Amino acid sequence: MSITLKDKLRAQRFVITAEVTPPVSADRAELLDKALPLKGLADAVNITDGAGARPHLGAVTAAAMLVEQGIEPILQLTCRDRNRIALQSDLLGAAASGIRNLLVLRGDDPSAGDQPDAKPVFDLDPRALLTTARRLRDSGELPTGRKIGGRADFFLGSADNPIDPPPGWQPTALQAKVDAGAQFVQTQFCMDAALVRRYVARLVECGVAEKLSVVIGVVPLRSAKSARWIKEKLFGAVIPDSIIDRMERASDPAAEGRRICVDIVHELADVPHVAGVHIMAPGNDAVVSEVITAARAGIVRLAPA
């Protein structure tokens, strides 16, 4: 049996995950063209769920296709589009398809997407959905108490935004997600290893870090303009001015952005209680395999892909 993401995190091996946005297509080849280059490189691959509040190939279907190809998926499941009945059905469908890793999210508001008049559902919030998935796994039953057939052996994840913790700050939201069942967390972009060190140190002080694996989001930037947009427009993202300055001075900004990303990964690998990195490159999928290959060099506690 292959070593899973859960196994690697529990062994405290440094993991590298990546992300694929399913195409707006009914052609499975278009998804596999994006995902197959990550096979054998990424420890697991996130499948987004209606990212940007726009329709794509269904996330459960896309994640099941990765399972078929021997790629371990992390299924993102948002609360935006489905009521609790549909979400419970999707959880059962995921389990039946061999999908084990779930990242439970609220989901972008429809006003941010290409059909702003779409009605948001939000029947459950992420904590309630985590609780539902945990009950399916641990008790083998739906919230109604009805028993399910088979097993839903989920490894449960949630999201967080690293911050530079002010005096007295407590990670109450993250602790609530742990209480609901979260076993790992993947964060928004944070390209500041020193900030991550202070953030994780506070999680340790509050007794949260020992309860879940923290995977930090990073991005191979393409230009100073895109770095500035992420810093100013993407909620929770951290891009230091020093990185923007470095991008502005670069003769080849895209190549410099890849180098910066690799440098940050190597720095984060030395931060205690950082379990790994999650590489996201929206609209720039082709560079991810190159970044992962370069990042793997020189990391002592790296998990084998």
PEGI-V503021 format. One record per backbone hydrogen bond with DSSP energy under -1.0 kcal/mol. NH is the residue of the N-H (numbers start at 1). CO is the residue of the C=O. E is the energy in kcal/mol with one decimal. If there is no record, write none. Layout:
nh/co/e
NH/CO/E
NH/CO/E
//
This chain:
nh/co/e
8/4/-2.3
9/5/-2.5
10/6/-2.3
11/7/-1.6
12/9/-1.4
13/8/-2.6
14/301/-4.0
15/275/-2.2
17/277/-2.7
18/44/-1.8
20/46/-2.8
25/23/-1.7
30/27/-1.5
32/28/-2.2
33/29/-2.3
35/31/-2.0
36/32/-2.8
38/35/-2.0
39/36/-1.6
41/38/-2.1
42/38/-2.3
43/16/-3.2
45/72/-2.4
46/18/-3.1
47/74/-2.6
48/20/-1.8
53/50/-1.7
57/23/-2.5
62/58/-2.6
63/59/-2.9
64/60/-2.2
65/61/-1.8
66/62/-1.6
67/63/-2.0
68/64/-1.9
69/65/-1.0
70/67/-1.7
71/66/-2.6
74/45/-2.2
75/101/-2.7
76/47/-2.2
77/103/-2.4
79/105/-1.3
87/83/-2.5
88/84/-2.3
89/85/-2.0
90/86/-2.4
91/87/-2.2
92/88/-2.0
93/89/-2.4
94/90/-2.7
95/91/-2.3
96/92/-2.5
97/93/-1.2
98/95/-1.5
99/94/-2.6
102/155/-2.5
103/75/-2.9
104/157/-2.6
105/77/-2.4
112/109/-2.5
113/110/-2.1
118/115/-2.5
121/80/-3.5
122/79/-1.3
129/125/-2.3
130/126/-2.6
131/127/-2.3
132/128/-2.0
133/129/-2.5
134/130/-2.6
135/131/-2.1
136/132/-2.2
137/133/-2.0
138/134/-3.3
139/135/-2.2
141/135/-1.0
142/146/-2.8
145/142/-2.5
148/140/-2.4
154/152/-2.0
155/100/-3.1
157/102/-2.2
158/184/-1.7
160/186/-1.0
165/163/-1.1
169/166/-2.2
172/170/-2.1
175/171/-2.5
176/172/-2.1
177/173/-1.6
178/174/-2.1
179/175/-2.6
180/176/-1.4
182/177/-2.7
183/156/-3.5
184/156/-1.4
185/213/-2.7
186/158/-2.3
187/215/-2.0
188/160/-1.8
190/217/-2.7
191/238/-2.8
196/192/-2.1
197/193/-2.3
198/194/-1.7
199/195/-2.8
200/196/-3.1
201/197/-1.9
202/198/-1.7
203/199/-1.8
204/200/-2.2
205/201/-2.3
206/202/-2.1
207/204/-1.5
208/203/-2.4
209/203/-1.4
211/208/-2.1
213/183/-2.0
215/185/-3.0
216/276/-2.4
218/278/-2.5
221/219/-1.1
227/223/-2.1
228/224/-2.4
229/225/-2.2
230/226/-2.4
231/227/-2.2
232/228/-2.2
233/229/-3.1
234/230/-1.5
237/234/-2.1
238/189/-1.9
244/240/-1.5
245/241/-2.8
246/242/-1.9
247/243/-2.3
248/244/-2.3
249/245/-1.8
256/252/-2.4
257/253/-2.7
258/254/-1.7
259/255/-2.1
260/256/-2.8
261/257/-2.0
262/258/-2.2
263/259/-2.7
264/260/-2.6
265/261/-2.3
266/262/-2.3
267/263/-2.1
268/264/-2.8
269/265/-1.9
270/267/-1.3
271/268/-1.7
274/271/-1.9
275/214/-2.6
277/15/-2.2
278/216/-2.8
279/17/-3.0
280/218/-2.5
284/281/-2.7
287/284/-1.6
288/285/-1.6
291/287/-2.3
292/288/-2.7
293/289/-2.3
294/290/-2.2
295/291/-2.7
296/292/-2.2
299/296/-1.3
302/299/-1.0
303/14/-3.0
//
